[in-house]
Amino acid sequence: MQSSYNKDEVILLLKDITGMVEPLENAEREKRIQSGVHYSEMLPKEHLPSREYRETFLQALRLYSAATAKAVEILCDRIIAEKGRDAVLVSLARAGTPIGVLMKRCIKWKYGADVMHYSVSIIRGKGIDKNAVNYILSRHPAEKLQFVDGWTGKGAIRGQLKEAMLEYKGIDDSVAVLSDPAYVAGKCGTHRDFLIPSSCLNSTVSGLVSRTFYRSDIIGENDFHGAAYYSEFEHDDLTATFLDSVTEKFGCDFTFEPEPAERPDPYSEVLRIKEIYNISDVNFVKPGLGEATRVMLRRIPWKILVHSLDDNEYLGHIYRLAEEKNVELEVFPLKCYKACGLIKAIADT
């Protein structure tokens, strides 16, 4: 699989399907998804961000590289303590891949260990790429594997991973993430819903690799799940910029806010939002900064709930995207998240 990642920092267990599938615009994909076509059977037509939004991303990178680096370091400490210096990182493509690269760098910087890092596909409703998992298990002990992602929203992928690992013996079925506002990850850097800058962009911060793809006419029985490479964006790739900016902050003295004394119930908040806004499917509620950002980048949101209209530090990129895409912002008393994206069934609009 071609990508703009350094080849010694991640092994992408993906089939390169570049040029084999015609990408679709978000509006067309949304219609097909809501008519029953699985999202993994299509590729999104990606566009470069506007000059203004690119600047917003770079500002977010300046503001949150230190927080991201600290979360990476906390997470790496926990993984090494549990699995040792020969842990095997298995990032969940695509959002988990740059996080896995950062963790591999951090472990080498802090512990002097050069851990293996693979990236595999997991798809909601279809499961994990078994060929990729079997490939890794043929080379490493099951108990050394650590799945890695960027953040949690509702925890859907966590549930998908847990179900997928029932077939395997000895594999840790939890996921390690930087930000876990849903309180479902096995390990996290923090439960705070902070802005991980890589959530602000699509392929141009993810090695120029598309979302993962699975359709039986293209992905054979023995193939890895697929992905495409966006060569047209090579001159605008910010993957290395993101990775290097965070890497430079390893060892910084950033401190997260203390965790709440009483554990919150984020999923109840999701269900409350679903009820208040008459959302037909809980999968159309996308809570958390990462999910709210992504829903504007690759879906057709009806509305974005925010905890404030004056939080440029955390929500500046959300405000910018909402303006560019003409999406309504509404203040909502969010307790566990700073933002939440809402998708309405096309039939209801």
C-alpha positions as CSV (number, residue, x, y, z in Angstrom):
1,M,0.0,0.0,0.0
2,Q,1.5,3.3,-1.1
3,S,1.4,6.1,1.4
4,S,3.4,9.2,2.5
5,Y,4.4,7.6,5.8
6,N,8.0,6.6,6.3
7,K,8.1,2.8,5.5
8,D,10.1,2.0,8.6
9,E,7.4,3.6,10.8
10,V,4.3,1.6,9.8
11,I,3.4,-1.5,7.8
12,L,0.1,-0.9,6.2
13,L,-1.7,-4.2,5.8
14,L,-4.0,-2.9,3.1
15,K,-4.7,-3.7,-0.6
16,D,-4.0,-0.8,-2.9
17,I,-7.1,-0.1,-4.9
18,T,-6.1,3.2,-6.3
19,G,-7.9,3.8,-9.6
20,M,-10.2,0.8,-9.1
21,V,-13.2,2.6,-7.5
22,E,-14.7,5.9,-8.6
23,P,-14.8,8.3,-5.5
24,L,-18.2,9.9,-4.8
25,E,-19.1,13.3,-3.4
26,N,-20.4,13.3,0.2
27,A,-24.0,14.2,-0.9
28,E,-24.2,11.1,-3.1
29,R,-22.5,8.9,-0.6
30,E,-25.0,10.0,2.1
31,K,-28.0,9.1,-0.1
32,R,-26.5,5.7,-0.8
33,I,-25.6,5.0,2.8
34,Q,-29.2,5.9,3.9
35,S,-30.6,3.7,1.2
36,G,-28.7,0.7,2.5
37,V,-25.3,0.8,0.8
38,H,-22.6,0.2,3.4
39,Y,-20.2,3.1,3.7
40,S,-17.2,0.8,3.2
41,E,-18.4,-0.1,-0.3
42,M,-17.7,3.4,-1.5
43,L,-14.7,5.8,-1.5
44,P,-15.2,9.5,-0.7
45,K,-14.2,12.2,-3.1
46,E,-11.8,14.3,-1.1
47,H,-11.0,17.9,-1.6
48,L,-8.2,20.1,-0.4
49,P,-9.1,22.4,2.5
50,S,-9.6,26.1,1.9
51,R,-6.6,28.3,2.6
52,E,-8.4,29.7,5.6
53,Y,-9.2,26.2,7.0
54,R,-5.6,25.1,6.4
55,E,-4.5,28.0,8.6
56,T,-7.1,27.0,11.2
57,F,-5.5,23.5,11.2
58,L,-2.0,24.9,11.6
59,Q,-3.3,27.1,14.5
60,A,-4.8,24.0,16.1
61,L,-1.4,22.2,15.7
62,R,0.4,25.1,17.5
63,L,-2.2,25.0,20.3
64,Y,-2.5,21.2,20.8
65,S,0.8,19.6,19.8
66,A,1.9,19.6,23.5
67,A,-1.4,18.1,24.7
68,T,-1.2,15.4,22.0
69,A,2.4,14.6,22.8
70,K,1.6,14.3,26.5
71,A,-1.3,12.0,25.8
72,V,0.9,9.9,23.6
73,E,3.6,9.7,26.3
74,I,1.1,8.7,29.0
75,L,-0.4,6.0,26.7
76,C,3.1,4.6,25.8
77,D,4.0,4.4,29.5
78,R,0.9,2.3,30.2
79,I,1.5,0.0,27.2
80,I,5.1,-0.7,28.0
81,A,4.3,-1.3,31.7
82,E,1.7,-3.9,30.6
83,K,3.2,-5.5,27.5
84,G,6.9,-4.8,27.7
85,R,9.4,-3.3,25.3
86,D,8.5,-5.9,22.6
87,A,4.8,-4.7,22.4
88,V,3.3,-4.7,18.9
89,L,1.2,-1.7,18.0
90,V,-1.7,-2.4,15.7
91,S,-3.3,0.9,14.7
92,L,-6.9,1.0,13.3
93,A,-6.8,2.6,9.9
94,R,-7.2,5.4,9.1
95,A,-7.4,7.7,12.2
96,G,-5.3,5.4,14.3
97,T,-2.4,5.2,11.9
98,P,-0.7,8.6,12.6
99,I,-1.3,8.0,16.3
100,G,0.5,4.6,16.1
101,V,3.4,6.3,14.3
102,L,3.7,8.9,17.1
103,M,3.6,6.1,19.7
104,K,6.3,4.1,17.9
105,R,8.4,7.3,17.9
106,C,7.7,8.0,21.5
107,I,8.6,4.5,22.7
108,K,11.9,4.7,20.8
109,W,12.6,8.2,22.3
110,K,11.7,7.2,25.8
111,Y,12.6,3.5,26.1
112,G,15.1,2.9,23.3
113,A,12.8,0.2,21.9
114,D,12.0,-0.1,18.2
115,V,8.5,-1.7,18.4
116,M,6.7,-3.1,15.4
117,H,3.7,-1.1,14.1
118,Y,1.1,-2.4,11.8
119,S,-2.1,-0.7,10.5
120,V,-5.2,-2.7,9.8
121,S,-8.8,-2.0,8.8
122,I,-11.8,-2.4,11.0
123,I,-15.2,-1.5,9.6
124,R,-18.3,-0.9,11.6
125,G,-20.9,-3.6,10.7
126,K,-18.3,-5.8,8.9
127,G,-15.6,-6.3,11.4
128,I,-11.8,-6.4,11.5
129,D,-9.6,-7.6,8.6
130,K,-9.0,-11.2,9.6
131,N,-6.3,-11.7,7.0
132,A,-4.4,-8.8,8.4
133,V,-4.8,-10.1,12.0
134,N,-3.7,-13.6,11.0
135,Y,-0.7,-12.1,9.2
136,I,0.4,-10.3,12.4
137,L,-0.3,-13.4,14.6
138,S,2.0,-15.5,12.3
139,R,4.8,-13.2,13.3
140,H,4.1,-12.1,16.9
141,P,2.7,-13.6,20.1
142,A,-1.0,-12.7,20.6
143,E,-0.5,-11.3,24.1
144,K,1.9,-8.6,22.8
145,L,-0.6,-7.0,20.5
146,Q,-2.0,-3.6,21.4
147,F,-4.8,-2.0,19.2
148,V,-4.5,1.8,18.8
149,D,-6.9,4.5,17.7
150,G,-7.1,8.2,18.0
151,W,-10.2,8.9,20.2
152,T,-13.6,7.6,21.1
153,G,-16.9,9.0,20.2
154,K,-19.7,6.7,21.4
155,G,-17.4,3.6,21.4
156,A,-18.8,1.8,18.4
157,I,-15.4,0.7,17.1
158,R,-14.5,-0.5,20.6
159,G,-17.6,-2.7,20.5
160,Q,-16.7,-3.9,17.0
161,L,-13.2,-4.8,18.1
162,K,-14.4,-6.7,21.2
163,E,-16.8,-8.8,19.1
164,A,-14.1,-9.5,16.5
165,M,-11.6,-10.7,19.0
166,L,-13.9,-13.4,20.3
167,E,-12.5,-15.6,17.5
168,Y,-8.9,-15.1,18.8
169,K,-7.3,-16.4,21.9
170,G,-5.0,-14.3,24.0
171,I,-5.4,-11.0,22.3
172,D,-6.2,-7.9,24.3
173,D,-9.5,-6.8,22.9
174,S,-9.3,-3.3,24.3
175,V,-8.2,-0.3,22.4
176,A,-5.7,2.4,23.4
177,V,-6.6,6.0,22.5
178,L,-5.3,9.5,23.2
179,S,-8.7,10.9,24.2
180,D,-11.5,8.8,25.7
181,P,-14.5,11.0,26.5
182,A,-16.8,8.0,26.1
183,Y,-15.0,6.1,28.9
184,V,-14.8,2.9,26.9
185,A,-11.1,2.5,26.0
186,G,-8.9,0.0,27.8
187,K,-6.1,2.6,28.0
188,C,-6.1,6.4,27.3
189,G,-4.0,9.5,27.6
190,T,-7.0,11.4,29.1
191,H,-10.7,11.2,29.3
192,R,-10.9,14.9,28.3
193,D,-12.4,15.7,24.9
194,F,-9.4,17.7,23.6
195,L,-8.6,18.5,20.1
196,I,-6.2,16.1,18.4
197,P,-5.1,18.1,15.4
198,S,-5.1,15.1,13.0
199,S,-8.9,14.9,13.4
200,C,-9.1,18.2,11.5
201,L,-8.2,16.8,8.1
202,N,-8.7,13.8,5.9
203,S,-6.0,12.1,3.9
204,T,-3.6,15.0,3.9
205,V,-2.8,14.2,7.6
206,S,-3.2,10.5,7.2
207,G,-0.4,9.5,4.8
208,L,-2.6,10.4,1.7
209,V,-4.5,7.2,2.3
210,S,-8.3,6.9,1.9
211,R,-10.8,5.5,4.4
212,T,-10.7,1.7,4.2
213,F,-12.8,-0.2,1.7
214,Y,-14.5,-3.6,1.5
215,R,-16.5,-4.9,-1.4
216,S,-16.4,-8.5,-2.5
217,D,-16.0,-7.8,-6.2
218,I,-12.7,-6.0,-5.5
219,I,-11.5,-7.4,-2.2
220,G,-10.9,-11.2,-2.6
221,E,-11.1,-13.9,0.0
222,N,-7.4,-13.7,0.7
223,D,-6.9,-10.0,0.3
224,F,-6.5,-7.3,2.9
225,H,-9.2,-4.7,3.1
226,G,-8.5,-1.9,0.5
227,A,-7.6,1.7,0.5
228,A,-6.7,4.2,-2.2
229,Y,-3.7,6.7,-2.4
230,Y,-4.5,10.3,-3.2
231,S,-1.4,11.2,-5.3
232,E,-3.0,14.4,-6.5
233,F,-2.5,15.9,-2.9
234,E,1.2,15.2,-2.6
235,H,2.2,18.8,-2.7
236,D,-0.4,19.6,0.0
237,D,0.4,16.7,2.4
238,L,0.6,17.8,6.0
239,T,1.2,14.3,7.5
240,A,4.9,14.9,8.3
241,T,4.1,18.4,9.6
242,F,1.6,16.9,12.1
243,L,3.9,14.1,13.1
244,D,7.0,16.2,13.5
245,S,5.2,19.0,15.4
246,V,3.9,16.6,18.0
247,T,7.2,14.6,18.2
248,E,9.1,17.9,19.0
249,K,6.9,18.2,22.1
250,F,7.7,14.8,23.7
251,G,8.9,15.4,27.3
252,C,7.0,18.7,27.6
253,D,5.4,19.7,31.0
254,F,1.8,19.9,29.7
255,T,-0.8,18.8,32.3
256,F,-4.3,17.8,31.6
257,E,-7.2,19.0,33.8
258,P,-8.0,16.7,36.6
259,E,-10.5,13.9,35.9
260,P,-14.0,14.5,37.4
261,A,-14.5,13.0,40.9
262,E,-17.6,11.1,39.8
263,R,-17.4,9.1,36.5
264,P,-19.9,10.6,34.0
265,D,-22.2,8.6,31.7
266,P,-21.4,9.8,28.2
267,Y,-23.8,7.4,26.5
268,S,-26.8,8.7,28.4
269,E,-25.9,12.1,27.0
270,V,-25.9,10.6,23.5
271,L,-29.3,9.0,24.0
272,R,-30.6,12.3,25.4
273,I,-29.5,14.2,22.3
274,K,-31.0,11.5,20.1
275,E,-34.4,11.9,21.9
276,I,-34.4,15.7,22.0
277,Y,-33.6,16.1,18.3
278,N,-35.7,13.2,17.2
279,I,-32.8,11.4,15.6
280,S,-33.9,8.0,14.2
281,D,-30.6,6.1,14.5
282,V,-28.0,6.5,17.3
283,N,-25.3,6.1,14.6
284,F,-26.5,9.6,13.3
285,V,-25.3,11.1,16.6
286,K,-21.5,11.8,16.4
287,P,-20.2,13.1,19.8
288,G,-16.8,14.5,20.6
289,L,-14.5,16.9,18.8
290,G,-13.0,14.2,16.6
291,E,-16.3,12.8,15.5
292,A,-18.0,16.2,15.0
293,T,-15.1,17.3,12.9
294,R,-15.1,14.2,10.8
295,V,-18.8,14.3,10.2
296,M,-18.4,17.7,8.5
297,L,-15.5,16.4,6.4
298,R,-17.1,13.3,5.1
299,R,-20.9,13.2,5.8
300,I,-23.8,15.7,5.4
301,P,-24.6,16.9,9.0
302,W,-27.8,18.6,9.8
303,K,-26.6,20.5,12.8
304,I,-23.5,20.7,15.1
305,L,-24.1,21.1,18.8
306,V,-21.4,23.0,20.6
307,H,-20.9,23.8,24.3
308,S,-20.2,27.4,23.4
309,L,-20.0,29.8,20.5
310,D,-17.0,31.6,22.0
311,D,-14.5,28.8,22.4
312,N,-12.1,29.5,19.5
313,E,-9.4,27.6,21.2
314,Y,-11.2,24.2,21.1
315,L,-13.8,24.9,18.5
316,G,-12.3,27.4,16.0
317,H,-12.0,24.8,13.3
318,I,-15.6,23.7,13.9
319,Y,-16.8,27.3,13.4
320,R,-14.8,27.6,10.2
321,L,-16.0,24.3,8.7
322,A,-19.6,25.1,9.7
323,E,-19.3,28.4,7.9
324,E,-17.8,26.9,4.8
325,K,-20.3,24.1,4.6
326,N,-23.3,26.2,5.7
327,V,-24.0,23.9,8.7
328,E,-26.0,25.3,11.6
329,L,-24.3,25.6,15.0
330,E,-26.4,25.3,18.2
331,V,-25.4,25.8,21.8
332,F,-26.3,22.7,23.9
333,P,-25.3,22.0,27.6
334,L,-22.9,19.2,26.7
335,K,-21.3,17.7,29.8
336,C,-19.0,15.0,28.5
337,Y,-18.1,16.4,25.0
338,K,-17.3,19.8,23.6
339,A,-19.2,19.2,20.3
340,C,-21.6,16.8,18.7
341,G,-22.5,16.3,15.1
342,L,-26.1,15.4,14.1
343,I,-27.1,13.6,10.9
344,K,-30.8,13.3,10.1
345,A,-32.3,10.6,7.9
346,I,-32.9,12.1,4.4
347,A,-36.5,10.9,4.6
348,D,-37.0,13.1,7.7
349,T,-35.6,16.3,6.1
